[in-house]
Amino acid sequence: MVRLVFSLSIISFGLALGYIIQILAQRGTIQLPISLEELRKLLQKIALLFFNPIAFLGAIWIIKIDNLRIIALPFIGVFALLLGGVLALAAAKSYKLTRKQIGSLYTCGSFTNIGSIGGLVCFIFLGEVGFALVPFYKLFEEVVYYAIGFPIAKFYSTEATESETTISRLKKVFTDIFVVVALTTILLGAILNFSGLERPDYYRTINYIFIPTATVLLLTSIGMAMRFKSVKSYLRECVSVSLIKFILVPLSVCTVALLLGYGRIEGGLPLKVVLILSCMPVAFTALVPPSIYDLDLDLANSCWLCTTSSLIVVLPLLLYIISSI
């Protein structure tokens, strides 16, 4: 119960803080030294380029990665993202949505909040050993988004604002500072892991401070851009995305993990990580393609709000299931 309340409190606090800052700045109650958008990007850079790399490095340093079946973890992550998108397209077809709505529903079905919320939940529910598997699961996340997700979203746009090819998108991904830092962190962590050097005892304390801090910074940046539109207009789509995110994808992905024997590794640790990360809400990144490709942004925003709010029910169920594994 303590772990559950702690995780929900951090998520709520981060989003609420960001939204309050947004409202106060718009009303002129507070004067920010930089614009809201610049502040959002600054918070994201601090979290993703400072706090997260140090935390991931320390976690990977001590995890046991001697089982070769862990190599499949990044591909399970890819499968989860692709499956979510395919299921969303199927739902959109059955609802006979417009092209703009189809593109938005696809991004909501595919793009998942693996990092800021998923990583936090893994850390609180499973500790550092669970948190250490997060960067492996999400290794190809950006590749899937930019090489597959964005082009598909653009396909459904009637007025595409960019003319990038898949090759140019991939090049952008692998030269992006966030991706470079993430890959470097995994490499250095693996080197330290296999080196035989013992991690300093104080590193545990650092991670217990850095991981929640990084999550609060990221969620605060998200809260600064939250827009409360009429979710009532998209209840059908919100329910469909919720079913995809919290039932269909987790069931399918966990079945694959079980077949790979993840339930027999380290007390089922990889299986628990797969369950948590495949059961996360719509990522805020899902709102980017609708913004730049003139899709239905209100639909995407509604699905994001609905699935994120659903965590108050999803997290207790996750904790119960994980405790039973």
Long-range contacts (C-beta under 8 A, 24 or more apart in sequence): 3-124, 3-125, 3-319, 4-315, 4-316, 4-319, 6-124, 7-120, 7-121, 7-124, 7-125, 7-315, 8-311, 8-312, 8-315, 10-120, 10-212, 10-215, 10-216, 10-219, 11-117, 11-120, 11-215, 11-219, 11-311, 13-216, 13-219, 14-215, 14-216, 14-217, 14-218, 14-219, 14-220, 14-222, 14-223, 15-219, 15-220, 15-222, 15-223, 15-226, 15-308, 16-223, 17-216, 17-219, 17-220, 17-223, 18-219, 18-220, 18-221, 18-222, 18-223, 18-224, 18-225, 18-226, 19-223, 19-224, 19-226, 20-223, 21-220, 21-223, 21-224, 22-223, 22-224, 22-225, 22-226, 36-224, 36-225, 39-221, 39-224, 40-221, 40-224, 40-225, 41-221, 43-217, 43-218, 43-220, 43-221, 44-217, 44-218, 44-221, 46-217, 47-116, 47-213, 47-214, 47-215, 47-217, 47-218, 47-221, 48-178, 48-181, 48-182, 48-214, 48-218, 49-177, 49-178, 49-181, 51-210, 51-211, 51-213, 51-214, 51-217, 52-115, 52-119, 52-185, 52-210, 52-214, 53-181, 53-182, 53-184, 53-185, 54-206, 54-210, 55-131, 55-206, 55-207, 55-210, 55-211, 55-214, 56-131, 56-132, 56-134, 56-135, 56-182, 56-185, 56-186, 56-189, 57-185, 57-188, 57-189, 57-192, 58-128, 58-189, 58-199, 58-203, 58-204, 58-206, 58-207, 59-128, 59-129, 59-131, 59-132, 59-189, 59-207, 60-132, 60-135, 60-185, 60-186, 60-189, 60-190, 60-192, 60-193, 61-189, 61-192, 61-193, 61-199, 61-203, 62-128, 62-129, 62-132, 62-193, 62-199, 63-128, 63-129, 63-132, 63-133, 63-193, 64-129, 64-266, 65-190, 65-193, 67-265, 69-260, 69-261, 69-262, 69-265, 69-270, 70-133, 70-136, 70-265, 70-270, 72-260, 73-133, 73-136, 73-137, 73-139, 73-270, 73-273, 73-274, 74-136, 74-137, 74-138, 74-139, 74-140, 75-140, 76-137, 76-253, 76-256, 76-257, 76-260, 76-274, 77-114, 77-137, 77-138, 77-139, 77-140, 77-141, 77-277, 78-140, 78-144, 79-252, 79-253, 79-256, 80-112, 80-249, 80-252, 80-253, 80-277, 80-278, 81-110, 81-111, 81-112, 81-141, 81-144, 81-145, 81-149, 82-110, 82-144, 82-148, 83-248, 83-249, 83-252, 83-253, 84-109, 84-110, 84-112, 84-244, 84-245, 84-249, 85-109, 85-110, 85-148, 85-149, 85-152, 87-244, 87-248, 87-249, 88-240, 88-241, 88-244, 91-237, 91-240, 91-241, 91-244, 95-236, 95-237, 95-240, 97-237, 98-296, 99-156, 99-157, 99-158, 100-156, 100-157, 100-158, 100-294, 100-295, 100-296, 101-237, 101-295, 101-296, 101-299, 102-156, 103-152, 103-153, 103-154, 103-155, 103-156, 103-157, 103-289, 103-290, 103-293, 103-295, 103-296, 104-153, 104-289, 104-290, 104-295, 104-296, 104-297, 104-299, 104-300, 104-303, 105-237, 105-240, 105-241, 105-299, 105-303, 106-149, 106-152, 106-153, 106-156, 107-149, 107-153, 107-286, 107-287, 107-288, 107-289, 107-290, 107-295, 107-300, 108-237, 108-241, 108-282, 108-286, 108-299, 108-300, 108-303, 108-304, 108-307, 109-241, 109-244, 109-245, 110-144, 110-145, 110-149, 110-286, 111-145, 111-149, 111-282, 111-283, 111-285, 111-286, 112-245, 112-277, 112-278, 112-280, 112-281, 112-282, 112-283, 113-280, 113-281, 113-282, 113-283, 113-284, 113-308, 114-138, 114-141, 114-277, 114-280, 114-283, 115-141, 115-218, 116-214, 116-215, 116-218, 116-219, 116-222, 117-215, 117-219, 117-280, 117-281, 117-308, 117-311, 118-276, 118-277, 118-280, 119-211, 119-215, 120-211, 120-212, 120-215, 121-276, 121-280, 121-315, 121-318, 122-273, 122-276, 122-277, 123-207, 123-211, 123-212, 125-272, 125-276, 125-318, 125-319, 125-322, 126-269, 126-272, 126-273, 126-276, 126-322, 128-204, 128-207, 129-266, 129-269, 130-269, 130-272, 130-273, 130-276, 131-207, 131-211, 132-189, 133-269, 133-270, 133-273, 134-273, 134-277, 135-182, 135-185, 135-186, 136-186, 137-273, 137-274, 137-277, 138-277, 139-183, 139-186, 142-173, 142-176, 142-178, 142-179, 143-170, 143-173, 145-285, 146-170, 146-172, 146-173, 147-173, 149-289, 150-289, 153-289, 153-290, 153-293, 153-295, 154-289, 154-293, 156-293, 156-295, 157-293, 157-294, 157-295, 158-294, 159-293, 159-294, 160-293, 160-294, 161-292, 161-293, 161-294, 162-292, 162-293, 222-284, 225-284, 225-287, 226-305, 227-301, 228-305, 229-298, 229-301, 229-302, 230-298, 230-302, 231-302, 231-305, 231-306, 233-298, 233-302, 234-298, 234-299, 234-302, 234-303, 237-299, 237-302, 237-303, 238-302, 238-303, 238-306, 238-307, 241-282, 241-303, 241-306, 241-307, 242-306, 242-307, 242-310, 245-279, 245-280, 245-281, 245-282, 245-307, 246-279, 246-307, 246-310, 246-314, 249-278, 249-279, 250-275, 250-278, 250-279, 253-278, 254-278, 263-325, 268-325, 271-325, 272-322, 272-325, 275-318, 275-321, 275-322, 275-325, 276-318, 276-322, 279-314, 279-318, 281-307, 281-308, 281-310, 281-311, 281-314, 282-307, 282-308
